[in-house]
Amino acid sequence: MNAFPTVELTVYPFECDAFGHLNEASFLALYERARWDALAKGPGMDLFRRSGVWPAVRKASIEYHAGVYPADVLRIETIVTRRGTTSFSLRHTATRLKDGAQVSEAELVFVCVDPLGRPAPIPEEVGNFLGPRVAKGTELLRVETGKGGATLPVEVRGEGDIILFVHGFPLDHTMWRHQMAGLTKWKRVAPDLRGFGGATAPPHPEAYSMGRYADDLIAVLDAVGGASRAVVCGLSMGGYIVFELLRRHPERIRALVLCDTKAEPDTAEGRKVRDEQAGLAEREGVAAVVDRLLPKLLGKATHRAQPELVAEVREVMLRSSVPGFAGALRAMRDRPDSTPDLAQIRMPTLVLGGAEDELIAPAVMHQMATQIPGARFDSIKSAGHMAPLEQPLAVGRVLGEFLESLPK
């Protein structure tokens, strides 16, 4: 499920009814304004027009959770919940900034129509923005993580033993799409972490920590059902979260896959950089930080040979919410040192990473693997910090061999 850019809108008196608050018609108009503002921040307001179609609303439903009044400022989050051949569905969530209350939700179904009003296939450019169609056999869940938590979209595919994929910063669950498609003997589970992709973004800084992320993953596993334990695979920040999950809920983990990650905490200089980047994102938006991060996020071979992947990763990064982006940076800044835990790990572990990773050197990952009893280390050629996306065939082979080796 892809997300539109998050927008913030002020409620004006003329939008309210005689009782001084937003009614259903006014709320639907506000959500429409949010969609156009989101398109303006992304591919442009003329996305549909230049593609020769128009998104016509075929069905709309709305729920109210609290009153909304003039001068309220609302954060509107929009995610794509379904995409077909000619139609797509959006889910809007409105959160009031001053108290963090979720005030409304809406579900809308759109059909692309041509200039004569006939249903038309979703054009390629529009489809690229909305995201891929859901594959057959895929289940889409929405997991509520409890009071003060977040709502997480979760992609689930297949049946069998569970492997849980935890994405890196600042990405979403789609970074695992090749592994989700390929490991057909497993039940593959991939959530969006709070503040990223289609997940809601709590506005308060304290809503983001390694502990919060880890507890969210337990809520995901509980919602998915099945086996009480799962193989857990985390990349970069996802690996930091996996270490926290291991400390809090070791009984829920069957095996570990640590991808392009490390056990050490940030250095003093690293913590300073996290603070600077979080502040910059809050002042100027995530785009101000994304273009600084992207060059080192992917390997040199990828930048040369896969420019379309570079553009795709940038687009995913830009969809991050500001609270989620800044909150994750500060959560990584404050994460504990996991090095003392390595020697205590008593479960099958695979460590893998890109040979061209400039953020976490292969030597660092190899050293981490040597400190985990019985761990296996693999270096992926022609890949940087996002090996599963950059070299999916090589990663799929290594990951498949590891999973096949696990005790039944």
Buried (B, 14 or more C-beta within 10 A) or exposed (E): BBBBBBBEBEBEEEBBEEEEBBBBEBBBEBBEBBBEBBBBBBBEBEBBEEBEBBBEEEEBEBEBBEEBEBEBEBBBBBBBBBBBEBBBBBBBBBBBEEEEBBBBBBBBBBBBBEEEEEBBEBBEBBBBBBBEBBEEEBEEBBBEBEEEBBBBBBBBBBEEBBBBBBBBBBBBBBBBBBBBBBBEBBBBBBBBBBBBBBBBBBBEBEBBBBBBBBBBBBBBBEBBEBBEBBBBBBBBBBBBBBBBBBBBBEEBBBBBBBBBBBBBBBEEEEBEBBBEBBEBBBEEBBBEBBEEBBEBBBBEBBBEEBEEBBEBBBBBBBBBBBBBBBBBBBBBBBBBEBBEBBEEBEBBBBBBBBBBBBBBEBEBBBBBBEBBEEBBBBBBEBBBBBBBBBBBEBBBBBBBEBBEEEEE
